[in-house]
Amino acid sequence: MLKGKTAVITGASRGIGGEIALKMAENGANTAIIYSGNRELAESVCQKASQFGVVARAYKCDVSDFLQAENACKSIISDFGTVDILVNNAGITKDNLILRMSETDFDSVIDVNLKGAFNFIKHLSRPIMKSGSGRIINISSISGIMGNAGQSNYSSAKAGMIGLTKTVAKELASRNVTCNAIAPGFIETDMTASLSQAVKDNACACIPLKRMGKAEEVASLALFLASNLSSYITGEVIKIDGGMYS
């Protein structure tokens, strides 16, 4: 489905990003895995991806740093020659009620989750346009659509990604590049694993499908948006939340 293409996935050392990287590799795409701290985890994803017969390499980068992102993108182009698919998945949370949230915690979440996506789109837009059928996929969140108490920073960043998605879709459509956003709900990841069972049970009670989603399910949606099956879809925000928000 993606044979011969190159995909860049930020925040791909674990969780949703890791599953997306493996799904892309499984379907023939060479993969550039962007990570911020744990090289061992990133290399593990690379090893798993390479088992599908593709080239997979890890790149350390603080996505919020404009120059680091530029240098990482230059290295990727040098190594792979081109980029066809970009998945902006890197994200952090620093939850607190707005009355208690520090300026630093607000700024850092905006910088990683929103500015990080801008940085990679900025630095990779030209090679993606040259590919002739480029795909940009931004991982937003249901919190960016409906808001969530204690997440003013995270919700703002994820809502911003939706605006970024729609704007990029309009700007790059003439070059046959699509840009869409995925808005996951409660997904089983390391981030949600730390929640108490009571919190998980309460969350599932609000979900019509009565369960949390799986990272692989989000990855399957990303694969669809990266493939030619979605060639006439752009500027959309697709929720994957088990019916929680409708």
C-alpha positions in Angstrom: 0.0 0.0 0.0 2.9 2.4 0.8 5.7 0.6 -1.0 8.6 2.9 -1.9 7.3 5.8 0.2 9.0 7.4 3.2 7.1 8.3 6.4 8.3 10.6 9.2 6.6 10.0 12.5 7.3 12.2 15.5 7.0 10.9 19.1 7.3 7.4 17.6 9.3 5.6 20.3 6.2 4.2 21.9 2.4 4.4 22.2 0.4 5.6 19.3 3.4 6.9 17.5 5.2 3.6 17.7 2.2 1.7 16.4 1.8 4.1 13.5 5.5 3.7 12.6 5.1 -0.1 12.6 1.8 0.1 10.6 3.5 2.2 8.0 6.5 -0.1 7.8 4.3 -3.2 7.6 2.7 -1.6 4.5 6.0 -0.9 2.8 7.0 2.6 3.9 10.5 3.4 5.0 10.3 5.1 8.3 12.0 7.9 10.1 11.3 7.7 13.8 11.6 10.9 15.8 12.1 10.6 19.6 13.0 13.0 22.3 14.7 11.0 25.0 14.7 7.2 25.1 17.0 6.0 22.3 16.7 2.4 23.3 12.9 2.4 22.8 13.3 4.2 19.5 15.9 1.7 18.3 13.5 -1.1 19.3 10.8 0.3 17.1 13.3 0.6 14.3 14.3 -3.0 14.7 10.7 -4.2 14.6 10.0 -2.0 11.6 13.0 -3.3 9.7 11.7 -6.8 9.9 9.1 -5.8 7.3 12.0 -5.3 4.8 12.0 -1.5 4.9 14.6 1.0 6.1 14.0 2.5 9.5 16.1 5.0 11.3 15.8 6.9 14.6 16.5 10.7 15.0 16.7 12.4 18.3 15.0 15.8 18.3 13.1 18.2 20.6 10.3 18.9 18.2 9.6 22.2 19.9 13.1 23.5 19.0 12.9 25.1 15.5 16.6 24.6 14.7 16.7 21.0 16.0 13.6 20.2 13.9 15.3 21.7 10.8 18.5 19.7 11.4 16.6 16.5 11.9 14.6 17.1 8.7 17.8 17.8 6.8 19.3 14.5 8.0 16.1 12.6 7.0 16.2 14.1 3.5 19.9 13.3 3.2 19.3 9.7 4.4 16.1 8.9 2.5 16.1 11.3 -0.4 12.5 12.3 0.0 9.5 12.4 2.3 6.0 11.4 1.3 4.2 11.2 4.7 4.5 13.2 7.9 2.7 12.2 11.1 2.9 14.8 13.8 2.2 12.7 16.9 4.7 14.0 19.5 2.9 15.3 22.6 3.1 15.8 26.3 0.7 16.5 29.1 1.1 18.6 32.2 -2.4 18.6 33.6 -3.7 21.0 36.2 -6.6 23.3 36.9 -6.1 26.6 35.2 -6.0 28.4 38.6 -3.0 26.2 39.5 -1.3 25.9 36.2 2.1 27.5 35.8 3.1 29.6 32.8 5.9 27.1 32.2 3.5 24.1 32.1 1.2 25.9 29.7 4.0 27.0 27.4 5.8 23.7 27.3 2.7 21.8 26.2 1.9 24.4 23.5 5.5 24.3 22.3 5.7 20.5 22.0 2.2 19.6 20.9 1.4 22.6 18.6 4.7 24.4 17.7 6.3 21.0 17.2 3.8 20.2 14.5 4.4 23.5 12.8 8.1 23.0 12.9 8.0 19.7 11.0 5.4 20.9 8.5 7.5 24.0 7.9 10.7 22.0 7.3 9.2 19.1 5.3 6.6 20.8 3.2 8.8 21.3 0.2 9.9 17.7 -0.1 6.4 16.5 0.6 5.1 18.7 -2.2 7.7 17.3 -4.5 6.4 13.8 -3.9 3.3 14.5 -5.9 0.9 12.8 -3.5 2.0 13.9 -0.1 0.2 13.2 3.2 0.3 15.2 6.4 -1.5 13.7 9.4 -1.8 15.6 12.7 -2.7 13.7 15.9 -5.0 16.0 17.7 -7.4 14.8 20.5 -11.0 14.7 21.4 -9.9 17.2 24.1 -9.2 19.7 21.4 -12.8 19.4 20.3 -14.8 19.3 23.5 -12.3 20.6 26.1 -11.4 18.8 29.3 -11.1 20.1 32.8 -7.5 20.3 34.0 -6.2 20.3 30.4 -6.4 24.0 29.3 -2.9 23.7 27.9 -3.4 20.3 26.2 -6.9 21.1 24.9 -5.6 24.5 23.5 -2.7 22.8 21.7 -4.9 20.1 20.2 -7.5 22.6 19.1 -4.7 24.6 17.6 -3.6 21.5 15.6 -7.1 21.4 14.1 -6.8 25.0 12.9 -3.3 24.2 11.6 -4.6 21.2 9.8 -7.4 23.0 8.0 -5.0 25.9 7.0 -2.3 23.5 5.7 -4.9 21.6 3.8 -5.9 24.7 1.9 -2.4 25.9 1.3 -1.0 22.7 -0.1 -4.0 21.2 -1.9 -2.8 22.7 -5.3 0.2 20.4 -5.0 -1.9 17.3 -4.3 -0.9 17.2 -0.7 -3.6 16.3 1.8 -3.6 17.3 5.5 -6.0 15.7 8.0 -6.2 15.4 11.8 -7.0 12.4 13.9 -8.8 13.0 17.2 -8.4 10.0 19.5 -10.4 9.6 22.7 -9.3 7.4 25.5 -6.7 5.1 24.1 -4.7 2.4 25.9 -1.2 3.8 26.1 1.5 4.5 28.7 -0.1 7.8 29.3 -3.4 6.3 30.3 -1.9 3.3 32.1 -1.0 5.5 35.0 -4.7 6.3 35.6 -6.5 4.6 38.5 -8.9 1.8 37.7 -11.8 4.0 39.0 -10.9 6.8 36.5 -10.7 4.2 33.7 -14.0 2.7 34.6 -15.7 6.1 34.8 -14.2 7.0 31.4 -15.5 3.7 29.8 -18.9 4.3 31.2 -19.1 7.5 29.1 -18.1 5.7 25.9 -20.9 4.0 24.0 -18.6 1.1 23.0 -17.8 0.7 26.7 -14.0 0.3 26.3 -10.8 2.2 25.6 -9.4 2.3 22.2 -6.2 0.6 21.1 -3.2 2.3 19.7 -3.3 -0.1 16.7 -6.8 1.1 15.9 -5.5 4.7 15.7 -2.6 3.4 13.5 -5.0 1.8 11.1 -6.8 5.1 10.6 -3.4 6.8 10.1 -2.6 4.2 7.4 -5.8 4.9 5.6 -5.1 8.7 5.6 -1.6 8.0 4.4 -2.7 5.8 1.5 -4.4 6.5 -1.8 -7.6 5.3 -0.4 -8.0 8.8 1.2 -6.9 10.8 -1.8 -10.0 13.0 -1.9 -10.1 13.7 1.9 -8.4 16.8 3.2 -8.9 19.3 6.0 -10.9 16.8 8.0 -10.8 15.9 11.7 -11.7 12.3 12.2 -12.7 11.3 15.7 -11.7 7.8 16.9 -13.3 7.7 20.4 -15.8 4.9 20.5 -18.7 7.3 20.1 -17.8 9.3 23.2 -18.4 12.7 21.5 -21.0 13.0 18.8 
